[in-house]
């Protein structure tokens, strides 16, 4: 499970990723980092994968911490992967990397994604819309845009806000 907030230890980047699988090879760690979109920023750190992080990862941005947490979870190769607002702190570019890698991330496992940012779930096989703890709609992105009410309204609102931000 990858949560919105994740804890990082005062250890190297590679040791932080390998918390879920201490016997992992560097190649396995790098592959998990690539899937999570963390590899490029890790290479820019002073000592790359050997860079020791501050307790809690305080020297990293929220999005960088989330990508390391995703890499850590992917390294453990769970049968069920739960992403609970796991990409909420990512910028659009980092989010796009995760979305582009989602087919590889999901291969051979069930992925449950909990998100308020609908672009995060757009490519999911099935989207379940909750309102006050009750399922009010479910289907694919296209089905919900065509026949849904609440999902369609939320999607349109988020698209409008995105356009306003882009023009500001």
C-alpha positions as CSV (number, residue, x, y, z in Angstrom):
1,X,0.0,0.0,0.0
2,X,1.2,3.5,-0.9
3,X,-0.3,6.3,1.1
4,X,-0.4,10.0,0.6
5,X,2.2,10.5,3.3
6,X,5.1,8.0,3.6
7,X,8.1,7.7,5.9
8,X,11.6,7.7,4.7
9,X,14.6,6.7,6.9
10,X,18.0,8.3,7.5
11,X,19.6,5.9,5.1
12,X,20.6,5.9,1.4
13,X,18.0,6.2,-1.3
14,X,18.6,2.6,-2.4
15,X,18.2,1.4,1.2
16,X,15.0,3.3,1.5
17,X,13.6,1.7,-1.6
18,X,14.9,-1.7,-0.5
19,X,13.1,-1.5,2.9
20,X,10.4,-3.8,1.4
21,X,13.0,-6.3,0.0
22,X,16.4,-5.9,1.7
23,X,18.0,-8.6,-0.5
24,X,17.1,-6.7,-3.7
25,X,19.8,-6.1,-6.3
26,X,20.7,-2.6,-7.4
27,X,19.2,-3.5,-10.8
28,X,15.8,-4.4,-9.2
29,X,15.9,-1.2,-7.2
30,X,16.6,0.9,-10.3
31,X,13.8,-0.9,-12.2
32,X,11.3,-0.1,-9.5
33,X,12.6,3.5,-9.4
34,X,12.2,3.8,-13.2
35,X,8.6,2.5,-13.0
36,X,7.7,5.0,-10.2
37,X,9.3,7.9,-12.1
38,X,12.0,8.4,-9.4
39,X,15.1,7.3,-11.3
40,X,15.8,10.7,-13.1
41,X,15.7,12.8,-9.9
42,X,17.7,10.2,-8.0
43,X,20.5,10.5,-10.5
44,X,20.6,14.2,-9.9
45,X,21.1,13.8,-6.2
46,X,24.8,14.3,-5.0
47,X,25.5,10.6,-4.7
48,X,22.7,9.2,-6.7
49,X,21.3,6.0,-5.2
50,X,23.9,6.2,-2.4
51,X,22.7,9.7,-1.2
52,X,21.7,9.5,2.4
53,X,18.4,11.1,3.1
54,X,17.4,13.3,6.0
55,X,15.1,11.6,8.5
56,X,11.6,11.6,7.0
57,X,13.1,12.6,3.6
58,X,12.8,16.3,4.6
59,X,15.3,17.3,1.9
60,X,13.0,16.0,-0.8
61,X,9.7,17.4,-2.2
62,X,6.4,15.7,-1.4
63,X,6.3,14.3,-4.9
64,X,9.8,12.9,-4.7
65,X,9.0,11.2,-1.4
66,X,5.8,9.7,-3.0
67,X,7.8,8.3,-6.0
68,X,10.3,6.7,-3.6
69,X,7.4,5.1,-1.6
70,X,5.9,3.8,-4.9
71,X,9.2,2.3,-5.9
72,X,9.5,0.7,-2.4
73,X,6.1,-0.9,-2.8
74,X,6.7,-2.0,-6.4
75,X,10.0,-3.7,-5.4
76,X,8.0,-6.0,-3.0
77,X,5.9,-7.1,-6.0
78,X,2.6,-7.2,-4.2
79,X,-0.3,-9.2,-5.7
80,X,-2.6,-6.4,-4.7
81,X,-1.3,-2.8,-5.0
82,X,-3.3,-0.1,-3.2
83,X,-2.5,3.5,-4.2
84,X,-4.3,5.7,-1.7
85,X,-3.8,9.3,-3.0
86,X,-0.3,8.0,-3.7
87,X,0.3,10.6,-6.5
88,X,-1.4,13.6,-4.9
89,X,1.8,15.6,-4.5
90,X,3.1,14.9,-8.0
91,X,3.3,17.6,-10.7
92,X,1.6,16.9,-14.0
93,X,4.9,15.7,-15.6
94,X,5.6,13.2,-12.9
95,X,2.0,12.0,-12.9
96,X,2.2,11.5,-16.7
97,X,5.3,9.2,-16.1
98,X,3.4,7.1,-13.7
99,X,0.4,6.9,-16.0
100,X,2.6,5.9,-18.9
101,X,4.1,3.1,-16.8
102,X,0.8,2.0,-15.3
103,X,0.4,-1.0,-17.7
104,X,3.8,-2.3,-16.5
105,X,3.0,-1.5,-12.9
106,X,-0.4,-3.3,-13.1
107,X,0.9,-6.4,-15.0
108,X,0.1,-9.5,-13.0
109,X,-1.6,-7.8,-10.1
110,X,-4.8,-6.1,-9.0
111,X,-4.4,-2.3,-8.6
112,X,-6.8,-0.3,-6.5
113,X,-6.3,3.5,-6.9
114,X,-8.0,5.9,-4.5
115,X,-7.8,9.5,-5.9
116,X,-9.6,12.8,-6.1
117,X,-7.6,13.8,-9.2
118,X,-9.7,12.0,-11.9
119,X,-6.9,12.0,-14.4
120,X,-5.2,9.5,-12.1
121,X,-8.0,7.0,-12.6
122,X,-9.0,7.8,-16.2
123,X,-7.3,4.6,-17.6
124,X,-8.6,2.2,-15.0
125,X,-10.7,-0.7,-16.1
126,X,-13.4,0.2,-13.6
127,X,-14.0,3.4,-11.7
128,X,-16.2,3.5,-8.7
129,X,-17.6,6.9,-7.6
130,X,-18.4,7.3,-3.9
131,X,-20.5,9.9,-2.4
132,X,-20.7,10.0,1.4
133,X,-19.5,6.4,1.6
134,X,-22.1,5.0,-0.9
135,X,-21.4,3.9,-4.5
136,X,-23.3,6.2,-6.8
137,X,-21.7,5.3,-10.2
138,X,-19.4,2.8,-11.7
139,X,-17.9,2.1,-15.1
140,X,-15.1,3.0,-17.4
141,X,-14.0,6.6,-17.9
142,X,-15.9,6.7,-21.2
143,X,-19.0,5.1,-19.8
144,X,-19.1,7.5,-16.9
145,X,-18.6,10.5,-19.2
146,X,-21.4,9.3,-21.4
147,X,-23.9,8.1,-18.8
148,X,-22.7,9.2,-15.4
149,X,-23.8,12.4,-13.6
150,X,-21.4,13.0,-10.7
151,X,-18.3,11.7,-12.4
152,X,-19.0,13.8,-15.5
153,X,-19.6,16.9,-13.4
154,X,-16.3,16.4,-11.5
155,X,-14.4,15.6,-14.7
156,X,-15.6,18.8,-16.3
157,X,-14.9,20.9,-13.2
158,X,-11.3,19.6,-13.0
159,X,-10.8,20.2,-16.7
160,X,-12.0,23.8,-16.4
161,X,-9.8,24.4,-13.4
162,X,-6.8,23.0,-15.3
163,X,-7.5,25.3,-18.2
164,X,-7.8,28.3,-15.8
165,X,-4.5,27.4,-14.2
166,X,-2.8,27.1,-17.6
167,X,-4.1,30.5,-18.7
168,X,-3.2,32.3,-15.5
